[in-house]
Structures are given as structure tokens and as C-alpha cells.
Amino acid sequence: MGDSQDAYVVIDRNIGHAFAPRETVCQTAAGVMVPLVFYHDTHHFAHVSAAYPRIVLDQDLPRQSTAVTSPATLWLWGATNAITLDGTADDAFEESCRESNERLEGAATLLKDR
């Protein structure tokens, strides 16, 4: 986490993949996404349907409303994984990065062979 307005965290791939239960993983063109909930009062992420396991932060993330929770997404892709609060600029950026990678992957393969 960096700036107090950042609505995302970057986590190690091993943690991300261990945290993702198979039944809640959604494979899309933008990568693998796992729906989560962020609890602002206790500064932790958990699965939508289970309280454990948790990823606990040292600080709160920006609230999108007066609610005590915010919907979030765990993005499993690349060398690191990210968790974003849904509907934020950071969420849109993460999705855009995944879509760009998908579109450019074929071009990278073509260039590699030259």
C-alpha cells in the first residue's frame, strides 16, 4: 500500500493462489478473479461466503460509502497478485492491465520469434 487514497494492495503470488478457493474462482479474458469483501473496521479481506482465511492490513482502505464493508476482487495474474476495491479507479486500472496483456500476448509471441 502506498498513498492513503489507494484502493488496492499487491500480494505475493503464493499467497494469492493459496487464498483462492477453487469454487469461487472466475476465469475471464482479463485473468482469474476471486470475489472478496473488505471489512473496514478490522482492515481485512475475506471471502464473500466465509470469514476465514483472512488477509489483514495495517490500515484501512478508502471507503466507497458509509457501509462497513466494500466489495473487492483478488486478481490472480502475473508475477504478483493484486486486490482492488470494486468500482474504484484502481479496479478499472487492474482490469485494463489484464485486458491489455491478453490483447498483446499474440504480438509478443510473434516478435519473440523474429
C-alpha positions as CSV (number, residue, x, y, z in Angstrom):
1,M,0.0,0.0,0.0
2,G,1.2,3.5,-0.7
3,D,-1.0,6.6,-0.8
4,S,-3.9,6.8,1.6
5,Q,-6.3,7.0,-1.3
6,D,-5.0,3.8,-2.9
7,A,-7.8,1.2,-3.1
8,Y,-5.5,-1.8,-3.8
9,V,-2.8,-3.9,-2.3
10,V,-0.2,-6.1,-4.1
11,I,0.4,-9.5,-2.6
12,D,2.8,-12.4,-3.4
13,R,1.6,-14.9,-6.0
14,N,1.8,-17.8,-3.5
15,I,-0.4,-16.0,-1.0
16,G,-2.9,-15.1,-3.7
17,H,-3.2,-18.6,-5.1
18,A,-3.4,-20.1,-1.6
19,F,-6.2,-17.7,-0.7
20,A,-8.3,-18.5,-3.8
21,P,-10.7,-21.4,-3.2
22,R,-11.4,-23.3,-6.4
23,E,-15.2,-22.9,-6.2
24,T,-15.1,-19.1,-6.2
25,V,-12.6,-18.5,-9.0
26,C,-13.9,-16.8,-12.1
27,Q,-11.8,-17.2,-15.2
28,T,-12.2,-14.3,-17.6
29,A,-10.3,-12.8,-20.6
30,A,-8.9,-10.3,-18.0
31,G,-7.4,-13.1,-15.9
32,V,-8.6,-15.1,-12.9
33,M,-10.7,-13.1,-10.4
34,V,-11.9,-14.1,-6.9
35,P,-14.7,-12.0,-5.3
36,L,-13.8,-10.8,-1.8
37,V,-15.1,-8.5,0.9
38,F,-13.0,-5.8,2.7
39,Y,-14.0,-5.1,6.3
40,H,-13.1,-1.5,7.0
41,D,-13.4,-1.8,10.8
42,T,-11.0,-4.6,11.1
43,H,-8.9,-3.9,8.0
44,H,-9.2,-7.4,6.5
45,F,-10.2,-9.2,3.3
46,A,-12.2,-12.4,3.4
47,H,-14.2,-14.5,1.0
48,V,-17.7,-13.5,0.3
49,S,-19.1,-16.6,1.9
50,A,-16.5,-17.4,4.6
51,A,-14.9,-15.5,7.4
52,Y,-11.6,-17.4,7.1
53,P,-8.9,-17.3,5.8
54,R,-8.2,-13.6,6.0
55,I,-5.7,-11.1,4.7
56,V,-5.2,-8.4,7.3
57,L,-3.8,-4.9,6.6
58,D,-2.2,-2.4,8.9
59,Q,-4.6,0.3,7.8
60,D,-8.0,1.0,6.3
61,L,-8.6,1.4,2.6
62,P,-10.8,4.3,1.3
63,R,-14.5,3.8,1.9
64,Q,-16.7,3.9,-1.1
65,S,-19.8,4.5,1.0
66,T,-20.9,4.7,4.7
67,A,-21.0,0.8,4.8
68,V,-18.6,-1.1,7.0
69,T,-17.7,-3.4,4.1
70,S,-16.7,-2.9,0.4
71,P,-16.8,-5.5,-2.4
72,A,-13.3,-6.4,-3.6
73,T,-11.6,-8.6,-6.2
74,L,-8.5,-10.7,-5.9
75,W,-6.7,-10.7,-9.3
76,L,-4.5,-13.7,-10.0
77,W,-2.2,-12.9,-12.8
78,G,1.5,-12.2,-13.5
79,A,4.4,-12.2,-11.1
80,T,2.4,-10.7,-8.3
81,N,-1.3,-10.6,-7.5
82,A,-3.5,-7.6,-6.5
83,I,-6.6,-7.0,-4.6
84,T,-8.7,-4.0,-5.5
85,L,-11.9,-2.4,-4.1
86,D,-14.6,-2.8,-6.8
87,G,-15.7,0.3,-8.7
88,T,-12.6,2.3,-8.0
89,A,-10.0,3.8,-10.4
90,D,-7.5,1.2,-9.1
91,D,-10.0,-1.6,-10.0
92,A,-10.5,-0.2,-13.5
93,F,-6.7,0.1,-14.0
94,E,-6.2,-3.5,-12.9
95,E,-8.8,-4.8,-15.3
96,S,-7.3,-2.7,-18.1
97,C,-3.9,-4.1,-17.5
98,R,-5.2,-7.7,-17.7
99,E,-7.1,-7.0,-20.9
100,S,-4.1,-5.3,-22.5
101,N,-1.9,-8.3,-21.6
102,E,-4.5,-10.6,-23.3
103,R,-4.6,-8.5,-26.4
104,L,-0.8,-8.1,-26.7
105,E,0.2,-11.7,-25.9
106,G,-0.1,-12.8,-29.5
107,A,2.1,-9.8,-30.7
108,A,4.7,-10.6,-28.1
109,T,4.9,-14.2,-29.3
110,L,5.3,-13.0,-33.0
111,L,8.1,-10.6,-32.0
112,K,9.9,-13.2,-30.0
113,D,10.3,-15.4,-33.0
114,R,12.0,-12.7,-35.1
